[in-house]
Amino acid sequence: MINKIQRFQRILTTREKIRDEERLFLSEARNHEDRIILCVKGLQQQRQEALSIFEDQEGQVCGTAVRLSTL
């Protein structure tokens, strides 16, 4: 009977250890995913800013070309 109890306790301990390792792994994976999402959002924002700047510069160049053509 004592052997069965000890075996049961070893099984529980092993399962708890595996569960703790899985939690740690999932936590690290979640942190990694969060960092990737932040990078993607940052890149999206930089893209929008670059497009905005490009559109502003394009408008300025077109406006200058129009003014020169009227001379």
N, CA, C and O atoms as CSV, one atom per row, in Angstrom:
chain,resi,resn,atom,element,x,y,z
A,1,MET,N,N,0.820,-1.195,0.000
A,1,MET,CA,C,0.000,0.000,0.000
A,1,MET,C,C,0.865,1.260,0.000
A,1,MET,O,O,0.583,2.217,-0.721
A,2,ILE,N,N,1.911,1.249,0.810
A,2,ILE,CA,C,2.815,2.398,0.872
A,2,ILE,C,C,3.489,2.602,-0.485
A,2,ILE,O,O,3.713,3.735,-0.911
A,3,ASN,N,N,3.808,1.505,-1.155
A,3,ASN,CA,C,4.422,1.598,-2.476
A,3,ASN,C,C,3.481,2.278,-3.472
A,3,ASN,O,O,3.915,3.090,-4.289
A,4,LYS,N,N,2.212,1.948,-3.400
A,4,LYS,CA,C,1.230,2.563,-4.297
A,4,LYS,C,C,1.114,4.059,-4.024
A,4,LYS,O,O,1.016,4.860,-4.954
A,5,ILE,N,N,1.124,4.426,-2.763
A,5,ILE,CA,C,1.029,5.847,-2.388
A,5,ILE,C,C,2.272,6.594,-2.879
A,5,ILE,O,O,2.167,7.687,-3.436
A,6,GLN,N,N,3.435,6.002,-2.668
A,6,GLN,CA,C,4.668,6.640,-3.113
A,6,GLN,C,C,4.699,6.773,-4.648
A,6,GLN,O,O,5.128,7.792,-5.189
A,7,ARG,N,N,4.243,5.737,-5.318
A,7,ARG,CA,C,4.182,5.775,-6.794
A,7,ARG,C,C,3.228,6.880,-7.237
A,7,ARG,O,O,3.543,7.649,-8.144
A,8,PHE,N,N,2.093,6.957,-6.613
A,8,PHE,CA,C,1.111,7.995,-6.928
A,8,PHE,C,C,1.707,9.387,-6.703
A,8,PHE,O,O,1.513,10.284,-7.524
A,9,GLN,N,N,2.422,9.568,-5.609
A,9,GLN,CA,C,3.047,10.861,-5.317
A,9,GLN,C,C,4.116,11.209,-6.359
A,9,GLN,O,O,4.240,12.366,-6.760
A,10,ARG,N,N,4.880,10.211,-6.794
A,10,ARG,CA,C,5.884,10.460,-7.833
A,10,ARG,C,C,5.215,10.875,-9.143
A,10,ARG,O,O,5.687,11.780,-9.830
A,11,ILE,N,N,4.129,10.215,-9.475
A,11,ILE,CA,C,3.394,10.563,-10.697
A,11,ILE,C,C,2.862,11.992,-10.603
A,11,ILE,O,O,2.980,12.766,-11.553
A,12,LEU,N,N,2.280,12.337,-9.463
A,12,LEU,CA,C,1.769,13.703,-9.276
A,12,LEU,C,C,2.887,14.738,-9.363
A,12,LEU,O,O,2.726,15.780,-9.998
A,13,THR,N,N,4.000,14.453,-8.735
A,13,THR,CA,C,5.140,15.368,-8.760
A,13,THR,C,C,5.642,15.562,-10.184
A,13,THR,O,O,5.950,16.681,-10.596
A,14,THR,N,N,5.721,14.471,-10.928
A,14,THR,CA,C,6.170,14.547,-12.319
A,14,THR,C,C,5.201,15.376,-13.153
A,14,THR,O,O,5.625,16.216,-13.946
A,15,ARG,N,N,3.918,15.146,-12.980
A,15,ARG,CA,C,2.913,15.905,-13.726
A,15,ARG,C,C,2.958,17.390,-13.370
A,15,ARG,O,O,2.815,18.247,-14.242
A,16,GLU,N,N,3.157,17.686,-12.097
A,16,GLU,CA,C,3.248,19.091,-11.683
A,16,GLU,C,C,4.474,19.751,-12.307
A,16,GLU,O,O,4.408,20.897,-12.753
A,17,LYS,N,N,5.576,19.039,-12.337
A,17,LYS,CA,C,6.794,19.572,-12.924
A,17,LYS,C,C,6.597,19.839,-14.413
A,17,LYS,O,O,6.996,20.890,-14.914
A,18,ILE,N,N,5.989,18.901,-15.115
A,18,ILE,CA,C,5.718,19.070,-16.543
A,18,ILE,C,C,4.775,20.246,-16.770
A,18,ILE,O,O,4.986,21.038,-17.689
A,19,ARG,N,N,3.757,20.366,-15.960
A,19,ARG,CA,C,2.791,21.469,-16.077
A,19,ARG,C,C,3.475,22.814,-15.841
A,19,ARG,O,O,3.204,23.786,-16.547
A,20,ASP,N,N,4.367,22.867,-14.844
A,20,ASP,CA,C,5.102,24.107,-14.572
A,20,ASP,C,C,6.018,24.476,-15.742
A,20,ASP,O,O,6.127,25.646,-16.108
A,21,GLU,N,N,6.668,23.476,-16.321
A,21,GLU,CA,C,7.533,23.721,-17.475
A,21,GLU,C,C,6.718,24.220,-18.664
A,21,GLU,O,O,7.156,25.113,-19.389
A,22,GLU,N,N,5.525,23.641,-18.868
A,22,GLU,CA,C,4.653,24.086,-19.957
A,22,GLU,C,C,4.200,25.525,-19.735
A,22,GLU,O,O,4.165,26.317,-20.677
A,23,ARG,N,N,3.859,25.863,-18.507
A,23,ARG,CA,C,3.453,27.241,-18.203
A,23,ARG,C,C,4.578,28.215,-18.503
A,23,ARG,O,O,4.349,29.273,-19.089
A,24,LEU,N,N,5.784,27.864,-18.107
A,24,LEU,CA,C,6.943,28.718,-18.355
A,24,LEU,C,C,7.171,28.878,-19.862
A,24,LEU,O,O,7.410,29.986,-20.343
A,25,PHE,N,N,7.095,27.778,-20.595
A,25,PHE,CA,C,7.281,27.823,-22.039
A,25,PHE,C,C,6.216,28.699,-22.697
A,25,PHE,O,O,6.532,29.533,-23.546
A,26,LEU,N,N,4.962,28.511,-22.307
A,26,LEU,CA,C,3.868,29.297,-22.890
A,26,LEU,C,C,4.000,30.771,-22.540
A,26,LEU,O,O,3.693,31.636,-23.360
A,27,SER,N,N,4.448,31.053,-21.344
A,27,SER,CA,C,4.659,32.446,-20.936
A,27,SER,C,C,5.737,33.097,-21.787
A,27,SER,O,O,5.576,34.230,-22.241
A,28,GLU,N,N,6.831,32.389,-22.003
A,28,GLU,CA,C,7.912,32.917,-22.845
A,28,GLU,C,C,7.438,33.098,-24.281
A,28,GLU,O,O,7.769,34.091,-24.928
A,29,ALA,N,N,6.663,32.141,-24.778
A,29,ALA,CA,C,6.142,32.247,-26.140
A,29,ALA,C,C,5.197,33.442,-26.260
A,29,ALA,O,O,5.231,34.164,-27.257
A,30,ARG,N,N,4.360,33.651,-25.252
A,30,ARG,CA,C,3.432,34.778,-25.253
A,30,ARG,C,C,4.203,36.105,-25.243
A,30,ARG,O,O,3.838,37.040,-25.954
A,31,ASN,N,N,5.264,36.184,-24.439
A,31,ASN,CA,C,6.091,37.392,-24.406
A,31,ASN,C,C,6.746,37.642,-25.760
A,31,ASN,O,O,6.828,38.782,-26.215
A,32,HIS,N,N,7.205,36.588,-26.392
A,32,HIS,CA,C,7.822,36.711,-27.714
A,32,HIS,C,C,6.791,37.211,-28.735
A,32,HIS,O,O,7.085,38.091,-29.544
A,33,GLU,N,N,5.592,36.645,-28.689
A,33,GLU,CA,C,4.525,37.085,-29.595
A,33,GLU,C,C,4.170,38.549,-29.358
A,33,GLU,O,O,3.941,39.298,-30.308
A,34,ASP,N,N,4.126,38.953,-28.103
A,34,ASP,CA,C,3.822,40.353,-27.781
A,34,ASP,C,C,4.879,41.293,-28.362
A,34,ASP,O,O,4.550,42.355,-28.890
A,35,ARG,N,N,6.155,40.894,-28.260
A,35,ARG,CA,C,7.230,41.724,-28.822
A,35,ARG,C,C,7.100,41.818,-30.341
A,35,ARG,O,O,7.317,42.884,-30.918
A,36,ILE,N,N,6.749,40.714,-30.983
A,36,ILE,CA,C,6.578,40.715,-32.438
A,36,ILE,C,C,5.419,41.625,-32.834
A,36,ILE,O,O,5.527,42.392,-33.791
A,37,ILE,N,N,4.323,41.540,-32.108
A,37,ILE,CA,C,3.162,42.386,-32.393
A,37,ILE,C,C,3.521,43.856,-32.239
A,37,ILE,O,O,3.115,44.678,-33.060
A,38,LEU,N,N,4.278,44.200,-31.197
A,38,LEU,CA,C,4.713,45.584,-31.015
A,38,LEU,C,C,5.587,46.046,-32.180
A,38,LEU,O,O,5.450,47.175,-32.652
A,39,CYS,N,N,6.478,45.182,-32.639
A,39,CYS,CA,C,7.327,45.524,-33.783
A,39,CYS,C,C,6.489,45.748,-35.037
A,39,CYS,O,O,6.719,46.705,-35.776
A,40,VAL,N,N,5.531,44.879,-35.274
A,40,VAL,CA,C,4.671,45.012,-36.454
A,40,VAL,C,C,3.870,46.314,-36.383
A,40,VAL,O,O,3.745,47.022,-37.382
A,41,LYS,N,N,3.334,46.626,-35.213
A,41,LYS,CA,C,2.582,47.871,-35.066
A,41,LYS,C,C,3.481,49.083,-35.289
A,41,LYS,O,O,3.063,50.064,-35.904
A,42,GLY,N,N,4.714,49.017,-34.791
A,42,GLY,CA,C,5.667,50.094,-35.012
A,42,GLY,C,C,5.984,50.267,-36.493
A,42,GLY,O,O,6.067,51.389,-36.993
A,43,LEU,N,N,6.159,49.144,-37.188
A,43,LEU,CA,C,6.432,49.202,-38.625
A,43,LEU,C,C,5.236,49.765,-39.390
A,43,LEU,O,O,5.412,50.518,-40.348
A,44,GLN,N,N,4.021,49.402,-38.971
A,44,GLN,CA,C,2.826,49.946,-39.610
A,44,GLN,C,C,2.764,51.457,-39.430
A,44,GLN,O,O,2.425,52.186,-40.362
A,45,GLN,N,N,3.089,51.919,-38.246
A,45,GLN,CA,C,3.070,53.354,-37.970
A,45,GLN,C,C,4.144,54.061,-38.803
A,45,GLN,O,O,3.887,55.123,-39.370
A,46,GLN,N,N,5.332,53.484,-38.878
A,46,GLN,CA,C,6.396,54.080,-39.687
A,46,GLN,C,C,5.996,54.128,-41.157
A,46,GLN,O,O,6.291,55.097,-41.857
A,47,ARG,N,N,5.326,53.084,-41.618
A,47,ARG,CA,C,4.856,53.038,-43.012
A,47,ARG,C,C,3.866,54.163,-43.275
A,47,ARG,O,O,3.961,54.866,-44.281
A,48,GLN,N,N,2.908,54.324,-42.355
A,48,GLN,CA,C,1.923,55.391,-42.517
A,48,GLN,C,C,2.590,56.764,-42.535
A,48,GLN,O,O,2.233,57.618,-43.346
A,49,GLU,N,N,3.547,56.974,-41.652
A,49,GLU,CA,C,4.263,58.249,-41.606
A,49,GLU,C,C,5.043,58.481,-42.899
A,49,GLU,O,O,5.048,59.587,-43.440
A,50,ALA,N,N,5.698,57.435,-43.386
A,50,ALA,CA,C,6.471,57.555,-44.628
A,50,ALA,C,C,5.546,57.875,-45.803
A,50,ALA,O,O,5.873,58.719,-46.638
A,51,LEU,N,N,4.403,57.209,-45.871
A,51,LEU,CA,C,3.443,57.488,-46.947
A,51,LEU,C,C,2.934,58.914,-46.865
A,51,LEU,O,O,2.781,59.585,-47.886
A,52,SER,N,N,2.677,59.371,-45.670
A,52,SER,CA,C,2.203,60.733,-45.478
A,52,SER,C,C,3.250,61.739,-45.935
A,52,SER,O,O,2.931,62.699,-46.637
A,53,ILE,N,N,4.493,61.521,-45.538
A,53,ILE,CA,C,5.587,62.407,-45.951
A,53,ILE,C,C,5.753,62.365,-47.465
A,53,ILE,O,O,5.937,63.403,-48.100
A,54,PHE,N,N,5.690,61.178,-48.038
A,54,PHE,CA,C,5.823,61.036,-49.485
A,54,PHE,C,C,4.709,61.785,-50.203
A,54,PHE,O,O,4.967,62.482,-51.184
A,55,GLU,N,N,3.486,61.651,-49.734
A,55,GLU,CA,C,2.363,62.348,-50.361
A,55,GLU,C,C,2.531,63.859,-50.260
A,55,GLU,O,O,2.226,64.585,-51.206
A,56,ASP,N,N,3.017,64.336,-49.114
A,56,ASP,CA,C,3.255,65.773,-48.948
A,56,ASP,C,C,4.331,66.252,-49.920
A,56,ASP,O,O,4.173,67.297,-50.552
A,57,GLN,N,N,5.415,65.506,-50.042
A,57,GLN,CA,C,6.499,65.895,-50.942
A,57,GLN,C,C,6.052,65.812,-52.392
A,57,GLN,O,O,6.425,66.655,-53.208
A,58,GLU,N,N,5.270,64.817,-52.713
A,58,GLU,CA,C,4.765,64.657,-54.074
A,58,GLU,C,C,3.879,65.843,-54.438
A,58,GLU,O,O,3.943,66.357,-55.554
A,59,GLY,N,N,3.052,66.270,-53.485
A,59,GLY,CA,C,2.193,67.427,-53.714
A,59,GLY,C,C,3.008,68.688,-53.909
A,59,GLY,O,O,2.657,69.523,-54.743
A,60,GLN,N,N,4.081,68.846,-53.165
A,60,GLN,CA,C,4.938,70.019,-53.302
A,60,GLN,C,C,5.634,70.020,-54.657
A,60,GLN,O,O,5.723,71.064,-55.302
A,61,VAL,N,N,6.122,68.881,-55.092
A,61,VAL,CA,C,6.803,68.785,-56.382
A,61,VAL,C,C,5.805,69.064,-57.504
A,61,VAL,O,O,6.120,69.804,-58.436
A,62,CYS,N,N,4.618,68.489,-57.429
A,62,CYS,CA,C,3.600,68.716,-58.445
A,62,CYS,C,C,3.193,70.183,-58.480
A,62,CYS,O,O,3.018,70.752,-59.557
A,63,GLY,N,N,3.042,70.791,-57.326
A,63,GLY,CA,C,2.682,72.210,-57.258
A,63,GLY,C,C,3.753,73.085,-57.885
A,63,GLY,O,O,3.432,74.060,-58.565
A,64,THR,N,N,5.005,72.758,-57.671
A,64,THR,CA,C,6.117,73.516,-58.260
A,64,THR,C,C,6.110,73.326,-59.769
A,64,THR,O,O,6.316,74.286,-60.512
A,65,ALA,N,N,5.879,72.128,-60.223
A,65,ALA,CA,C,5.855,71.860,-61.650
A,65,ALA,C,C,4.715,72.620,-62.322
A,65,ALA,O,O,4.881,73.128,-63.431
A,66,VAL,N,N,3.572,72.702,-61.671
A,66,VAL,CA,C,2.445,73.439,-62.210
A,66,VAL,C,C,2.787,74.910,-62.293
A,66,VAL,O,O,2.499,75.547,-63.306
A,67,ARG,N,N,3.396,75.471,-61.252
A,67,ARG,CA,C,3.755,76.880,-61.242
A,67,ARG,C,C,4.776,77.195,-62.337
A,67,ARG,O,O,4.688,78.236,-62.988
A,68,LEU,N,N,5.752,76.289,-62.542
A,68,LEU,CA,C,6.761,76.517,-63.577
A,68,LEU,C,C,6.149,76.435,-64.968
A,68,LEU,O,O,6.566,77.165,-65.867
A,69,SER,N,N,5.186,75.577,-65.156
A,69,SER,CA,C,4.598,75.426,-66.471
A,69,SER,C,C,3.719,76.620,-66.845
A,69,SER,O,O,3.457,76.841,-68.027
A,70,THR,N,N,3.267,77.383,-65.871
A,70,THR,CA,C,2.447,78.551,-66.166
A,70,THR,C,C,3.280,79.747,-66.546
A,70,THR,O,O,2.725,80.751,-66.990
A,71,LEU,N,N,4.620,79.685,-66.388
A,71,LEU,CA,C,5.490,80.811,-66.745
A,71,LEU,C,C,5.633,80.956,-68.200
A,71,LEU,O,O,6.333,81.857,-68.664
